[in-house]
Amino acid sequence: MNYIRATYRLFKLSIATIYYLLWGYFQILLGKDRDLVSHQLRKNWGEKCLSILKFDVSVQNTLEQDPKGLIMANHRSYIDVLILFALYPSSIVAKSDIGKWPILSFAVGLADIILVDRGSMNSRLNTMNDIKERLEKDKRIILFPEGGIGDSHFPQKFKGGSFLIASQLNTTVTPITLWYEDKNDAWVGDVSFLKHFYLQMGKKKSHAKVKVMPPIYNERARALSQEVFDCIHQGVIEFEEGVENSLCV
């Protein structure tokens, strides 16, 4: 039954993705503002995919308004992107491998996805310039500062480039902790996407929790990185221990 359910959901995800891509391109052909179309596409697609996968997401958020600047979260799964798009549709930095995925490769430009090949110095430099350019235009960007998905449920060491840009541009960083009730929902190791999808996404329902913490500013990049890391790490501890009120306030 789980295999059949997963297959059905994968089919629906593919159809939904194609639909929203066609919708987005059609809106642009009609002369709609590209940034507005990208915003709506990311939010609608994220919400629809979570609905198809029957992912129940609970959010702890004390912010009075949506965050600006950089949004940084721990990285556990491909589901992270869906959750963040549904909450705060923004430009996002992703591995260049995404550009090779069927269907998703067409979404790169339309959804304003910044691709980075972490094995290439030129690619990393170009990515930093792309981030800086968008921040200077007051665009919001989602980043996973670990640079990938680690085997531990706790965040791994952060990459430093984006924190340097944030400190130079006086940009705040909003830390977000993502936590999955079923630890196996994390996509770790050498398991392929399809294998993981069939193992985990055939369940009747899945649950995730999100903790949105106040924006952090620090003119010193290293100190900023440590503050953001500490908040996200603390968020994981609080979820593990069932604590509702965050210490990072």
N, C-alpha and C positions, 0 to 999 in steps of 0.2 A: 504493500500500500504506500509506504514512504517513497519508494522508487517511482511509482506512478504519479504521486503528488508532486514530487520534485520535477519530473519531466513536464508535467502540465504547467507548473510555475515558470520553468525555464522558457517554455514556449510563450507564455503570456508576457514575460519580461522582454523577450525579443520583439514581440509585436508592439508593446508599449514604447520601447526605445525607438523603433522605426517610426511609429506614429508621431512621437514628440519631435523627432528630427525633421520629419516632413512638415509638421506644423510650424516649426521654427523657421525653416527655409522659406516657407510660403509667406509667413508674416513679414520677413525681410523683403521679399519680392514685392509685397504690398506697400513697402516704404516705412514700415514700423521701425522705431529706434532699436538698433542692434543690442545695446546694453540692456534695454528693458525686455527684449525678447529672450536674451540669454538668462536674465534673472528669472523670468517666468518659467522658462524651460527647465532650469535646474530645480526649482522648487516643485513644480508639478511632477517632473520625472521622479525626483527623490521620494515624494509622498506616495506616488502610484506604485513604485517598486516595493516600498515598505508594506503597502497594503496587500500587494500580490503575495509577498512572502509571509504575510501574517505576523509581522514584527511589531510587537507592542513596545513602544518607547516612552519611558517616563522621564521627565526633565525637571531638575532642580535648578531654578534660575531666579536670582534676586535682582538682576539688572532691570533698571527702569526703562531702558531703551536698547535697541539692537546694538551690538558691538560694532566698532569701526576699526580700520587698520588691519592688523593681522589677527587671525584666529588660529590658535595652535592646539592640537589635540594629540593624545597618544593614539598609536595606530595598531589595531588588532585584527581588522578584517576589511574586505571590500565593502561590507555593510556600513563601515564608518562614513564613507562618502555619501551614501544614500541618506543617512541620518543628518549629516551636516548640511547637505543640500536642502533637505526638507526644512531644517531650522533656520539656517542663514545662507541662502543661495549666494554664492560668491565665486570669484575666480579661484582656481585650485591648482596647486603644484602636484604633479603626478609623474611617476616613472615613465620614461620614453616607451616602455613596452606597451603601454596603453594604446599608443598609436598604431600598433600592429594587430590589435584585437578586431575581429569582425564587427561591423556596425559601429562600435565605439570610436573607431578611428575617424568616422565622419563627424563625431561630436566635438572633436578637439577644438576646432575654430569656433563653432557655434556656441559652445558652452564656455569658451574662453579658458580652456585648460592649458596650463603652462607645463610643457614636457621637459624633463631633465634626465640626462644620462649621467648618473653619478660617477661613472667610470671615465668621463671625459671632462677635462679641465675647462675646455672651451664651452661645453654645454652648461657647466655649473656657472661660469661667468655670465653667459647669456641669460641664464635663469635669474641670476641676481639683478641684472639690468632690467629684465621684464618685470620683476617684483617691484623694483624701485619706480619704474615708469608708471605702474598702476597705482601705487601708493600716492605718488605725486598728483594723480588725477582723482584722489579721494576714493579709489575703489577698494573694496574689501577683499582680502585674500586668505584662503584656508591653506594651512601648512601642517604637515606631519614632521616635526623637527627631528624625529629619530631617523628619518631617511629610509624607513622600511619597517617591516613587521618583525619584531624580535620573538624569541621563544618564551620569554618570561611574560607573566601577566602584568608586571610592573614596567614602567617606561625605561628604555635604554638611554645611553648617553646621547645628548642632542648635538646636531650639527650647528655650527656657529654663524654661518654666513648671513642668514635672515635676521639674526639678532643685531648684527652689526648695522644692517640697513635700518632696522627699527630705531636704533639709538641715534643714527645720523639724521634721520628724518623726524625725530621726536614723535614717533608713532607708538601707540599703545599696542600691547599684546594681550588678547583675551584667552586665558587658559581654559580648556575644556577637557574633562575626563570622560572617557567612554568605557563602559563596563557591561559585559555580557553575562547574563545569569548562567548560561551554559558555557563553560570554559572552552568547550570544543568548537564553539562558533568562531573562535579565533583561527585565522588562516595562517598556520605556521608550518615551518619545515619545508620539505620538497613536495608536498601534496599538490597536485594540479588543481586548477580552479574547478573543473568539472567533477573531479572525485570529491573534493570538499563540498561542493554544492549538493551532490547527491547524498552525501553522508549527513549533512546538517540541515538542508533547506526543505526536506520532506516532512519535517515535524509539523504537527497541527498548528503550533504557535511557538514563537520565540520571543524572548524578552531582553531588552537592553535598557540601561540607565545612563543618563547624561547629567553631568554636573557642570554648570556654566558659572565661572568665577569672575570677579571684578577685573577690569582691565588693569594691566601693570605697565608702568612707564619707568624706565631707568636709562640715563644717558650713557651708562657703562654697559657695553654689550655682554660681557661675561657675567656681570651681576644680574642682568636682565634674564639671561639664559638660566641661571641658577634659580632665580625666583619662580620663573614659569615652570621649570622642572619640579621644584619642590611642591608647588600647588597641584600639578597634575598627579604627581606621586602620592600626595596626601589624599587626593580625591579617590584614588584606587584603594588606599587603606581604609578610608571611610566607607566605601561601598562594601568592601570585604567584611567589615565589622558591623555593618548595618547602621552606621551613623548618618543621620539626616542632615545636620547642620555642619557646613564646612568650616574648617579653621582658617581657610584662605579667604578672608573677607576684609 
